[in-house]
Amino acid sequence: MEISDEIEQRLVAAVGRAAFVETDAVSLDTTIEDLGLDSADMVQVVFEIEDEFDISLADQGVEGVATVRDLVALLARARAPSAAE
């Protein structure tokens, strides 16, 4: 499933809120390390994304996320029709 620009922008905004940074400081290539986030902070990022998109990311492999682009891919997998089965 391809993610629209609007969805990407909403995800970037959600990451910015969770990381307490301005949205314009976050791009698809921003790394989790660039944002200064640790594993506990990533839990908050996941909660923010789940709230924003009304989905669950619990089974999507959050451990492998290194960039915001990875979060977009994670969201795409979670929103894919087969993920709901």
C-alpha positions in Angstrom: 0.0 0.0 0.0 1.4 3.4 -1.0 1.2 6.2 1.5 -0.1 9.6 0.4 1.8 12.9 1.0 -1.0 13.9 3.4 -0.4 10.7 5.5 3.3 11.2 5.4 2.8 14.8 6.7 0.5 13.6 9.5 3.1 10.9 10.5 5.9 13.5 10.5 3.8 15.8 12.6 3.0 12.9 15.0 6.7 12.1 15.3 7.5 15.7 15.9 4.9 15.9 18.7 6.2 12.7 20.4 9.8 13.9 20.1 9.0 17.5 21.2 10.6 19.0 18.1 9.2 21.3 15.4 7.6 19.5 12.5 9.9 21.3 10.0 12.9 19.7 11.9 11.6 16.2 10.9 11.9 14.7 7.4 11.5 11.2 6.0 15.3 10.8 6.3 15.5 11.9 9.9 16.9 9.2 12.1 15.6 8.2 15.4 19.1 9.0 16.7 18.9 12.5 15.1 15.8 13.0 17.2 17.5 11.9 20.3 15.0 9.1 21.0 15.7 6.0 23.0 13.6 2.9 23.1 11.3 4.3 25.8 10.7 7.4 23.7 9.9 5.2 20.7 7.0 3.8 22.8 5.6 7.3 22.9 6.2 7.7 19.2 4.2 4.5 18.5 1.4 5.6 20.8 1.2 9.0 19.0 1.1 7.3 15.6 -1.5 4.8 16.8 -3.7 7.6 18.1 -3.2 9.7 15.0 -4.2 6.9 12.6 -6.4 4.8 14.8 -4.4 1.6 14.2 -2.3 -0.8 16.2 1.4 -1.2 15.5 2.0 -3.9 18.1 2.8 -6.6 15.6 4.6 -4.6 13.0 8.3 -4.9 14.1 9.0 -1.5 15.6 12.4 -2.7 16.8 13.9 -2.3 13.3 12.9 1.3 12.8 15.8 3.6 12.2 14.3 6.5 10.3 11.0 8.3 9.9 10.9 6.7 6.4 10.9 3.3 8.3 7.9 4.5 10.3 6.1 5.3 7.0 6.8 1.8 5.8 5.6 0.4 9.2 2.4 2.4 8.9 1.9 1.2 5.3 2.1 -2.4 6.5 -0.3 -1.8 9.3 -2.8 -0.2 7.0 -2.5 -2.9 4.3 -5.6 -5.0 3.9 -3.8 -8.2 4.8 -2.7 -6.7 8.1 -6.3 -6.5 9.3 -6.8 -10.3 8.8 
